[in-house]
Amino acid sequence: MTAASMGLHGDTSVLLIVDIQERLAAVMEEDAMAEVVRNTNILLEAAWRMGIPVVLSEQYPKGLGPTVAGLKPGLDAIEGLHTIEKTHFSVCGCSEFEPIAKTLAAQGRTQWIVAGMETHICVYQSARALLERGEQVHVVADAVIHGDRQRLLGFDAVEHPVALQLGGSDPAKLAAAARIGAEFGYDEINLNCGCPSDRVQSGTFGACLMRTPGLVADCVAAMKAVAAIPVTVKCRIGVDDQDTEIALDALADAVFEAGADALWVHARKAWLEGLSPKENRDIPPLDYERVYRLKARYPNRFIGINGGIHSLGEAEAHLAHVDGAMLGRAAYHTPDILAEVDERFYGEPGRGFDADALIDAIADYAGRHLAEGGKLGQVTRHMVGLFHGRKGARRFRQILSTEATRPGAGPDVIRRAYASVEPDAGQQAA
Ligand SMILES: Cc1cc2nc3c(=O)[nH]c(=O)nc-3n(C[C@H](O)[C@H](O)[C@H](O)COP(=O)(O)O)c2cc1C
């Protein structure tokens, strides 16, 4: 194609506006959003003056809201506006697109001027699909914007398998979020029915959902319908004055009927009145037997147990009764115990705990995280439990807690902190 043939012409162009919708706009930076609306209105006015057809897409408007009000007058002025309600990232992926594209092609319109939101996903996927169809595509840089999904959802490839936990109770919104999570590359979607914090209760999220198994089932079914990865649930054995024999069976029956792939049970109640989230992880008594009974009821379903498991030995004992054991605080406070997991539970060759290799790997990971705009403290805060009980561990924690949060801190802080830890006997001998 020559440069001359790339020139835009009023009688061969189409204006495509991708998903400039209320709920997406609400999470954008205000000034940038206003500019995108202003510039898209300029495009709309040009289209109106020049008789250029306009195609408007809306991604799942039931969940993400209608097109922003600021574009309404401009859109109302367009004669024969083509509106597409879509559930795919690409505009070209839905059935309504084909007849519209055919009509426009018959009019000789093959130059697509593209404006829109979620530039790196929906605009990008649409532009790519149009190019694959042999259309000419012009993305208008001043009329596109994207949200901060990478910051919220991004993870490193070494973190696989990784689950995305969602909180909520609106099946449509959870389905939209599950689909985004699946397309982002997560390996599992998990619904939180165990978190007792006030903030969460106010939004009908978390443990209070133990009271509404039917609603949880609707949420699971909605997520299963759109995400081709496992959808699982994490819950408690009950809340407040619930009878745990009835409450846990009711929740399990409902979610398995709806297609849940696993149920993880924190083996204690959540007391929603009067206890803080922290107290709710310690004070309500653990009842492992209750979870074992649930497993006996569901021999062919995956039931995992969680709560108060401190060691791999304890985890192994639980595995005689259930399918999985989840470590929360133990993994956080004494992460080195995880070094044995692959050998002990998955039959992989033992590699032992190689602290030097671990520090090299974490420093590399931190370097990648910083290069993508992250902060060192976001990595090091999860490392302070390393070397627990070893000489120099205190200094290691101190360096990480103070230096890693300073502006410009880099992976060298991790290496410096590690230098203060004395090698253990095994390493010295090696
Ligand atoms: C700081 C902290 C944050 C937590 N955040 C979550 C969370 O976001 N979702 C969740 O399902 N559980 C969360 N939990 C609960 C743990 O997953 C786990 O259920 C709980 O700590 C009990 O297990 P443990 O005794 O092995 O720690 C959190 C726990 C802690 C200590």
The ligand as an SDF file (V2000), in Angstrom:
LIG
                    3D

 31 33  0  0  0  0  0  0  0  0999 V2000
   -3.2670  -10.3740   56.0420 C   0  0  0  0  0  0  0  0  0  0  0  0
   -4.2850  -11.3860   55.5820 C   0  0  0  0  0  0  0  0  0  0  0  0
   -5.0500  -11.1130   54.4470 C   0  0  0  0  0  0  0  0  0  0  0  0
   -6.0010  -12.0430   54.0070 C   0  0  0  0  0  0  0  0  0  0  0  0
   -6.7360  -11.7810   52.8780 N   0  0  0  0  0  0  0  0  0  0  0  0
   -7.5810  -12.7220   52.4060 C   0  0  0  0  0  0  0  0  0  0  0  0
   -8.2810  -12.5160   51.2000 C   0  0  0  0  0  0  0  0  0  0  0  0
   -8.1490  -11.4940   50.5290 O   0  0  0  0  0  0  0  0  0  0  0  0
   -9.1160  -13.5000   50.7850 N   0  0  0  0  0  0  0  0  0  0  0  0
   -9.2940  -14.6590   51.4960 C   0  0  0  0  0  0  0  0  0  0  0  0
  -10.0430  -15.5290   51.0670 O   0  0  0  0  0  0  0  0  0  0  0  0
   -8.6530  -14.8580   52.6420 N   0  0  0  0  0  0  0  0  0  0  0  0
   -7.8040  -13.9290   53.1020 C   0  0  0  0  0  0  0  0  0  0  0  0
   -7.1460  -14.1500   54.2680 N   0  0  0  0  0  0  0  0  0  0  0  0
   -7.4700  -15.3470   55.0600 C   0  0  0  0  0  0  0  0  0  0  0  0
   -6.5640  -16.5250   54.7140 C   0  0  0  0  0  0  0  0  0  0  0  0
   -6.7250  -16.9100   53.3700 O   0  0  0  0  0  0  0  0  0  0  0  0
   -6.9040  -17.7190   55.5770 C   0  0  0  0  0  0  0  0  0  0  0  0
   -8.2220  -18.1310   55.3290 O   0  0  0  0  0  0  0  0  0  0  0  0
   -6.7770  -17.4310   57.0680 C   0  0  0  0  0  0  0  0  0  0  0  0
   -5.6100  -16.6880   57.3580 O   0  0  0  0  0  0  0  0  0  0  0  0
   -6.7710  -18.7350   57.8650 C   0  0  0  0  0  0  0  0  0  0  0  0
   -5.7210  -19.5760   57.4490 O   0  0  0  0  0  0  0  0  0  0  0  0
   -4.3250  -19.6540   58.2650 P   0  0  0  0  0  0  0  0  0  0  0  0
   -4.6840  -20.0320   59.6870 O   0  0  0  0  0  0  0  0  0  0  0  0
   -3.5500  -20.7250   57.5440 O   0  0  0  0  0  0  0  0  0  0  0  0
   -3.6760  -18.3260   58.2000 O   0  0  0  0  0  0  0  0  0  0  0  0
   -6.1880  -13.2410   54.7290 C   0  0  0  0  0  0  0  0  0  0  0  0
   -5.3940  -13.5060   55.8590 C   0  0  0  0  0  0  0  0  0  0  0  0
   -4.4540  -12.5910   56.2980 C   0  0  0  0  0  0  0  0  0  0  0  0
   -3.6110  -12.9160   57.5200 C   0  0  0  0  0  0  0  0  0  0  0  0
  1  2  1  0
  2  3  1  0
  2 30  2  0
  3  4  2  0
  4  5  1  0
  4 28  1  0
  5  6  2  0
  6  7  1  0
  6 13  1  0
  7  8  2  0
  7  9  1  0
  9 10  1  0
 10 11  2  0
 10 12  1  0
 12 13  2  0
 13 14  1  0
 14 15  1  0
 14 28  1  0
 15 16  1  0
 16 17  1  0
 16 18  1  0
 18 19  1  0
 18 20  1  0
 20 21  1  0
 20 22  1  0
 22 23  1  0
 23 24  1  0
 24 25  2  0
 24 26  1  0
 24 27  1  0
 28 29  2  0
 29 30  1  0
 30 31  1  0
M  END
$$$$
